Amino acid sequence: MGRFADNYDNCMRPLERRFLEVRRQRLIPRAVGDVLEIGGGTGANLPFYAAVTSLVFTDPDPAMLWIAATKPRPPQLAVTFLEATAEALPFPAASFDTVVTTLVLCSVRHPGQALAEIRRVLRPGGRFLALEHIRPRGWLGYLADALTPLQKRLAAGCHLNRQTHRDIRQAGFSIHREQLSILDILAEIEAVADENR
């Protein structure tokens, strides 16, 4: 398997326990119907899906998909694991009721293109659920700018300074719920496509 995938869970475990798991537990059960999870990594969200008809779970890294397929999940949850990038989703328009990303849009090469694809595959009135870190305000933002070149090399292209909540609005979504935490670095977002665009 890939070295990054092999080490990912061990590296993330302290952050999961301290910060991320409780936020996944709050966000992921909001997914309903036919669901697409983009960049699902090693499957940290899988235990928290509830009112889901089907789940298509994508990641560009086959090693991540292999690990995710071994993770616990609700027994009634039908999951299809598929290798795909966020910028080129292999699905027809209006295929899903909910699209989920968690800690994904920081590392895609073209976030605007990925968000356009998310909007394309959502059905009218569908939900976009995101748990993403964003560039904080003030001096922490400048620190994120300074650390991003190193972070990109260490963490598979992760940018500490992306303003993903702004990018989501610019891509034609209306944000219905946004909750910031951890010095305004972590954002839980629930959005729908703006029908006027």
Secondary structure, DSSP 8 states (H G I E B T S, - for coil): --HHHHHHHHHHHHHIIIIIHHHHHHHGGG--EEEEEES-TTTTTGGG--SEEEEEEEES-HHHHHHHTTS---TT--EEEEE--TTS--S-TT-EEEEEEES-TTT-S-HHHHHHHHHHHEEEEEEEEEEEE---STHHHHHHHHHHHHHHHHTTT--TT--HHHHHHHTTEEEEEEEEETTTTEEEEEEEE-TT-
